[in-house]
Amino acid sequence: MSTLAVHDHHGVEHHDHDHGHHHKETFITKYIFSQDHKMIAKQFLITGIIMAVIAMLLSILFRIQLAYPDKSFPLLETLLGRFAPGGRLDPNFYLSLVTIHGTIMVFFVLTAGLSGTFSNLLIPFQLGARDMASPFMNMLSYWMFFTASVIMLASFFVQKGPAGGGWTIYPPLSALPKAMPGSAEGMTLWLISMVLFVASQLMGGINYVSTVLNMRTKGMDLWKMPLTIWAFFLTAILGILAFPVLVAGVVLLVFDRSFGTSFYLSEIVVQGQVMNFEGGSPILFQHLFWFLGHPEVYIVIMPAMGISSEVMSVNARKPIFGYHAMVYSLIGITVLSFIVWGHHMFVTGMNPFLGGVFMITTLIIAVPSAVKTFNWLATLWRGNIRFTPAMLFAIGLVSFFISGGITGIFLGNAALDINLHDTYFVVAHFHLVMGSAAIFGMLAGVYHWFPKMFGRMMDEKLGYLHFWLTFIGAYLVFFPMHFMGLDGVPRRYYAFTEIESLKQWLSVNTFITWAAIMSAVAQVAFLFNFFYSIFFGKKATQNPWGSTTLEWTTPVERIHGNWPGELPTVYRWPYDYSKPGAEEDFIPQTTPYSQTMTSNLPHDFEDNPTGLTQYNEWLKTQKVNEEVK
């Protein structure tokens, strides 16, 4: 579908003209190389779910090693072959598991799976557009992501195994192919995969930004956009500005690895032999990596925040509290996220003055985050709450965001961070605030928009089971890690039995491993519910949650161009729930104020003087009628 056709606001002609092309859709154009934003969203979601399952299984493998460092499991040798000789994980492979687990979760699940799914699904739907600005580029974005995923997983099948060195791939481990097995071909594949991944994200991001700026339907100004769209829009801007820096860092790393340059290497000794690298600095890589890496954590959490805001407002049957403050806090996070990257580097020997600057900016970015937290709590306060599975996951996000965010204040303090850096305290912090919170936001979105994606409902009882097991499991896994970190237990260690002072934590590690296994088993309930409901779920109605936004005005069945006939016109903001005087407890965005005189308020007409005049006249006639009575 051409970009011109998408801009067409008088959709009748466009829809008929497209009809011939619409009937000729083959299996390949409909399900594989689809240019329809709804199908691309499903492709991102299902790929993301598959990647998440793989990353979860990897984490179970290394958790078993941490819980039972001296036991051998013959099954491991059967499954992993030379990577688990004698039934015990090879130490190099252990590091590779940690690396690939982190990479898949952060980039392939929480960046592509979350933004790719919901930006694609909701931006055209909630803005009243026929499709994305460039459907072709949208398709390309998915297939680049798919290729990157395949290459990342292919690294398990090269001779020396996948990339090692942690998901942050710091040099020199990543810059010297000879450094360890995980530095060889596996690392090369990691780097190729990430460059393709960034290309995919940039194509997606440019598309999302163009669509939000150019393709809003009649009446949809920026202040009538749902918070989901604000979050996706600002996330896309973050990605466009931050991801190229990672590519720059990766290109220099490829030069160091393959062409003998010294961007990151200096005076390195490998197996007693002095290498002829000089003048480089591994700290340069950390700057380039974290200049992407910190905006990246907001790229991960902001879409989840937008989704949770929407789900909470719908299910509390209340307008979101502080809509403008919510938008400004998202903008604040977007701007500030570029000037805090140094807090990952307090222990690199940076100038203490610079450390102080980064510490202040880090503590300031907690302010917009706190604004969002208080506004969510105020939205729930005295709401007429419906505890759907989506609502529970959205509230779960708030819980993780608070408990994980508080520890960020410890880590953001340059003096305290010297003790806590690279311990399990850091692992606990980011798995709660970014990992668990973003996953819960994503799951809230899946449960909430499933009827829009597949035209069927997911099973609620399985949804509740999934929520409680995952919620309790996540806390049981990550909460004890804070105490390990405070005691100085370092992350990424293969076994804690080697060091006397760490042996006391073995029982806690065993406990965490079993909690992780329980959480992993809980995902079976979700996977069954998801795939079973696609085919056999209860048929969905057009607007199952009684929601005001535009996506629920489209037909249940998937049609090309989203709306048959004309595109909808928007008259009001997206959160008119439980308005005093209204007939129902929600008023869709497409309802003109002239039809809801009994529930109108003077501030509804801020930018509409004609409407205000009509409203005042209506009030006068009401007054006269009452006097006559």
N, C-alpha and C positions, 0 to 999 in steps of 0.2 A: 504494500500500500504506500503510495507516494506521500511525501511530507505535505504536499499541497492538499491532498485529499483529507489529511488529518486536520488541517486548519479550518476545513469547511464547517461553518457553524450552522448552515442550513442543511442538515444531514440527510434530508429526504432524497435529493437527487443522488448524492454521493452513495447512499446505501444501495439504491437500485443499480447504479452504474457498477457497483462492486459485486452485484449479485452473481453475475456469470462466473467471475473469478472465485467467488465464495463457494460455488457448488463444485468447482473442479478441484478442490483441495484433495491432494492425495495423502496417503499415510505419512509420507516423508515431509510434505510441506505443513501438515497439521501437527505432527507430534515430534518431529526430529528437527528439521531446519525451519522451525516456526518463526514468524515475525510478529506474532500476536503477543502482546505484553502478558496476557493471562497465562498462556502456555509457557512462556519463558520463565515466569515466576514459579510455576510448578516445577520446571526443570531445575532451577536453582535450588528450590526447597528439597526436592528428592535427592539431588546430588549432595546437598549439604547434610541431609540426614544420614546418607551412606557414609560420608566422610566422618561424621560425628561418631557413628558406631565404630568405625575403624580406630579412630583416635582413642575412644573409650576402652577398646580391647587392648590397645598398646599400653594404656595406663594400668590396666589390671595386671599385665605381664610384669611391669617393673614394680608394681606394688607387691606382688608375690615375692619378688627378689628381696624387697626391703623387710617384709615380715618374716621370711624364712631364709636368711642369707646363707645358712650352712646346710640346708636340706637340698637333696637333688630330686627332681621330678622327672622321671623317664618320659612322661607325656610331653614335656617341653622339648626334649631332644627329638621326639617324633615330629612335633609341629615345626620346630625351627631349625632342625638339622645342625649345621656347623656353628650356628649362632648360640646354641645352648649345649656345648659338649658335656656329656655325662649328666645331662639333666639340670645343669646350672647355667644361668645366663652368662654369656661372655661379657666381661666388664666393658669392652668397647661397644658391644651391641646394646648394653644397658643405656649408655649415653646416647646412642642413636635413637633408642625408643623414646627417651625423654625429649630429644630434639624434635623428632617428627610429630610426637603427640602435641607439643607446644605449637609447632608450625601449623599443623592441620587445624587445631582448635581456634587459634587466633585469626588466621587468615582465611582458611577454606570454609570454616563453619560460621564463625561469628562476624566475619566481614562479608564474604560473598554469600553465604547461606542466609544471613539476616538481611543485609541491605539489598542483595540481589533479589530475594523473594519479595519483600514487602515494598521496596521502592517500585519494582516493576508492577506489582499487583495494584498498589493503591494510588500511585501518582496520577495515572490517567483516570482511574475510577473516581477519586475524590476531588479531582479538579474539573471533571466533566470534559475530558478529552477523548477523542476516538482511539488514540494509541499514543505511543511515545513520539517524540520529535523525529527520531530516525529509527524506525523499526528494524532496518537492516543492521545498523550498528549495534542495536540491542541484541540481535541474534548472534552477531560476531562476538559480543562481550561474553555471552554464555559459553560459546564454543571455545573461546580462549581459556576461560576458567576451567572448562572440562579438560582441555589438553593439559593445562598446568597440573590439575589433580592427577591425571594419568601418569605424568612424568614424575610427580612427587612419589606416587606409590610404586612406580617402576624402580625407584632407587633401592627397594628391598631386594631386587633380583640381580643387582650387579655384584661382582665377585667379593668386594670388601665390605658390602653392606651400605646402608643409607648414611646420610650426613650425620656427623657427631658434632659436639661442641656447643650444644644448647641451641634453643630456637633463635638466640640473638647472634649466633655464628661469629663470635669475636675472633679476630686474628690473634695470635699466629696460628691457632688450630685450623682456622678455615683458609688461611692464606698459604699454608705449606702442604701440598698434596702428600708429602712423606710423613707428616707429623704423627698420624695415627690412621687406622683403617677408615674411620669415618671422615677423614680429610680427602680421600681419593675420589673415585668417580661419583660416589654418592653425593659428595658436596657439589660437584659440577652440576649434577642433575638438579640438586636443590636450587642452585643459582639460576639455571635455565627456567625451571618451573616458576620461580618467584618473578622473573622478568615478564613471563607470559601472564602471570597473575596480575601484575601491576598494569600491564596493557589492557587486560580485561576490565579492571577497576576504573581506569581512566576513561575507557569508552562508555562504560556504564555511567560514570559520574557526569561527564559532559552532557550525556543524553538527559539525565535526571534534571540537571540545572536548566538546560534549554527548555525542557518541557514545562517546568514550573514557571519559568519567566515568560514563555511565549504562548502557552496553550491553555491557559485557564478559560473556562467557559464564561459566558456573559454574566456580569455581576460578581464574579469570584475575584475580589481583590485580595491582597496579601493578608489583610486582617480578617478575612472570612475563611482562611485555610485552616483545616484541622491541624492540631499539633503534630500529628504523624507526618504531614507533608513538610512542616517547618523543620522537623528533625531530619528527614531524608534529604531535604534541600541543603541544609547546613553541613550534614555529613558528607554529601557529595562534594561540596566546596572544599572541605577539609582534605578529602582524598585527592582531589585534583592538585592541591597545593603541596601535600606532604609526600605522596608516593613517589614522584620523580626523584626526590632526594635519595630514597632507598636505592633506586635504579643506579643513580650516580655512584653510590657507595659500592654497589654490587659490581659495576663495570670496572671500577678501580681494583676490586678484589680479584676479578677475572684476570686483569693485567698482571697483578702480583703472582697469581697462581701459574699463569701460562706463559707470560712474556718476560719474566725476570725483572719487572719494575720493583720499586721499593716504596710504595705509598704507605703501607702499614707495617713494614718490616725493617728492623734495624738490629745489627749485631746479634744474629740468631745462631745458636749452636744446636745442631741436630746430631745426636749419637756421637758426641765428642768432636764433630767436625764443624769448623766455623764456616757458616754460609756467607757468600759475598753480597749480603744486603746491607745497605746503610742509609740512614737519613729519614726513614719512614717512622710513622708513629701509630701504634694500634689505637691510641686515644682518638685520632682523627676518625677512625671507623666508628667508634662509639658515638661521636658527635653526629655523624651522618645517619647512623642507625636510629638513634633516639630522637633525632629531629623528625623522622617519620614515626618512630615507635611510641612517642607520647601522644601526638594527635591520633595515632592508631587506636589507642585504648578508648578515646572518645568517639572515633568512627565506629567502634564496637558498641559502646553503651548508649550513644544518642538515639539511634533508631529504636532500641529497646525502650528507652524513656518515652519516646513519642507514642509507641504502641501502647505502653502501660497507661499513659495519660488518657488516651482515647478509650481504652477498655474500662478504666476506672470510672470515667465520666458516664459512659453508657450504662454500666452495671450498678452505679450508685444512684442512678436516675437524678443526677444533679449536674448543673453546669460545672465545668472544670474551675477550680478556685484560682483566681489570678491569671487569666489567660495571657494578658500582656506581659506580666512578670515571667510567666513560663517561656514566652518567646524571647524576651530579653535575656533570660538566663541561658537559653540555648545559644544565643548570639555571643554572650559573654564567654561561655565555655569554648566556643569556636575560636574566638580571638585569643584568649589566654592560653589555650592548649599549645600554641606555638612558642611560648616563652617559658616553659617549665621543664624542658627536656633534661636540663642539667641535674635534676634531682635523682636521676638514675646513676649519676657519676660522682656523687659526693666523695667516694673513696678513691678516685683516680688521681688524687694529688692536685686537684684544681685549687686555684687561689681562693683562700677562705672568703674574701670579699665577694667573689663571683658566686661561691656557695651560698652566701647570705642573700644575694639577689634572687637566686633560684629558689631558696627556701621561702622568701616572701611571696614570690609569684605563685608558688605551689600552695601556700596557705590561702592566698586570695582566691584561687580557683575553687576552693572548697565553698566559697560564698554562694555562687550561682547554683552549685549542687545542693546546698542546704535550702536555698529558696525552693528548688523543685521538690525536695523532700517535704518541707512544711506545707507546700501547696497540695501535694498528694494527700497528706494526712487531713488537711482541711476539706478536701473534696470528699473524703470518706466520712468525715464528721457529720453525724446526724443524717446520713444519706439513707435512702430506702434500698439497702444493698441486696443485690441478688448474687449469691455465691456460685456463679457458674465456674467451671474449671478455668476459663480464661481469667476471670476476676481473681481467683485464688493465685494464679501464677503472677498476675500483675502486682498483687499485694506482696507476694513472695519476693518480687524484684525489689520492692521498697525495703523489705526486711534485710535482704543481703546488701543493699546499697548503703544502708545505715551501718550495719555491723562491720562491713568491709571498709566503708569510708572512714570510720573512726580510726582504724589502724593506719590509714594513710596519713593522718596528722602526725603520728609517731615517725613514720618513715620520711615524711617531708621535712623533718627537723634535722638539719645537717649534723648536729652533734650526736643525737640519738642514733642516726642512721649508721654511724661508724660501727656501733655494736651490732646492728640488726641486718646490715647489708649482706646479701647472699646467704641468709639463713632461711629456715622454714617459716619465719615470720613474714617474709616477703611472699613466699608461696601462698601462705594462708591469706594474706591481704588481697593479692590480685585474683586469686581463684574465687574469693567471695565477691569483691566489688565489681570485677569485670567478667570473670568466668561465669559464676553461678547467676549473677544478676542478669547478664545479657542473655544467657540460655533461657532463663525464666521469662524474660521479655519476649524472646522468640517463640517460646511455647505458648505464651498468652496469645500472641498473634495467630499462631496456627489454630488453636482451639476457637478463636473468635472469628477468623475469616475463612475457616474451612468450608462453611456453607456457601461462601461466595466463590471459592475456588472450585469446589467439586459438586455443588448443588445438593449435598447431603449433610446430615448432622453427625458429629462424633458422639460416641456413647458417654454419657455424663458420669456414670458410676466408675467406669474404668478411668475416666479423667480424674476423679477424686482420689482413687487409689494411686494413680501415677503421681499426683501432686504431693500427697502426704509422704509417700515413701521417698520421693526425690528430695523434698524439702528437708525432712529429718536426716536423710542420708548425707546430703551436702554439708549440713552443719556438723554431723558426727565425723565427717572426713576432715573438714578444714579447720574446725575450731581448735582441736588439740594441737594443731601445728603451731599456733601462736606460742604455746608454752615451750614447745621444742625450740622455737626460734629465740625466745627470750633466754633460753639456756645455752644458746650459741651453736645449735646443731646446724651444720652447713647443708645447703641444698645440693642436689645432683651427686651425692656420694653413693657409692655402689653398695657398701655394707657398713653398718655402724658397729660391727663386732670387733673391728680392728683397733678402735680407740677406746681406752678404758672409760673415759668420762661420758662416752655416748652410749655405752652398753645399757644404761638404765632405761633408755627410751625404746628398747626393742619391743617391750610389751605394748607400748602405745602404737608403734608402727604396725604391730599385728592387728590391734583394734581398728586402726584406720583402714587397713587393707580389707578387713571383713565388711566394714561400713561401705567401702567403695564397691565391693562385690554386690552388696545388697542394692546400692543405688543403680548399678549396672543392670541387675536383674529387673528392677522396677521399670526400666526403659522398655522391656518386652511388652508391658501393658500398653505403653504408648504406641510402639511399632505395630502391634496387632490392631489396636483401635484405629490407627491412621489408615493402614492399608485395607483393613476390612471395611471401614466406613466409606472409602472411596467407591467401593462397588455395592456394598449391601447396607449402608447407613440409612437412617430414616430420611425420606425426602425433605429437603429444606423449603420453607416458605420464602417469599421475596425478602422480608425484613424480619428475620427470626428474633433479633434482640431489641426491636423497637428503637432503631438508631436514626439519627437525624441526617447523617452524611450522604453524599450523592451515590456512593457505590451500591447502596441498598435500594436505589430507584431503578437499577438495571434489571432486565429479566433474569430469572433463575438460570435458564439454559444459556450456554456460551454462544454469543453471536458476534459476528465480525463487526467491529465498530462500536461495540458496547451498548449504545442506545438505538432502538429502532426509531426512525424518524428524527425529529429535531433533538438537539442537545438541550439538557435542562438549563434553566436560568436560575441563578442563585440570588436570594433576597436577604438572607440573614446569616449570622455566624453559626458555627457548627454545634453549639452546645445549649440549645434551647430545650432543656429537660425540666419537667415539673414546674412549669411557669405558672404562677398564680393566675387564675382566670381562664386558663386554656382548657379545651375540652378533653385532650389526651395528655399523657405525661411526657410527650415529646412532640416537637414541631419540626418537620423536615426543613432543610435549607431551601427547598424549592417552593415553600409556601409563602406567598406575598403577605406583607403586613396588613394589607387591606382585608385579608380574610380572617385575621386574628385580632380584631379590634378589642375584644374583652380582655386579652392578655397583654396588649402592647404597653410599653413603658416609654416615658419621654426620651430616655437615652437611646432607645432603639433607633431614633431618627437623627442621630448626630450628624451624619453626612447626607441627609435627605430632607431638606426644608419643605418640599412639596408634601411629603408624607406626614411631616409634623403638622402642617396646616390642616390636612385632611383629618388627622387624629384629633386635633383640638376642636374642629367642627363637630366631629362625631361625639366628643365629650359633651359639647354644648347641647346637641340634640338629646343626648341621654338625660342631661340635667332637666331640660324642658319637659321631656316625657315623664320623668319622675314627679315634677311639680304638677303636671296635668293629672297624674294618677292621684 
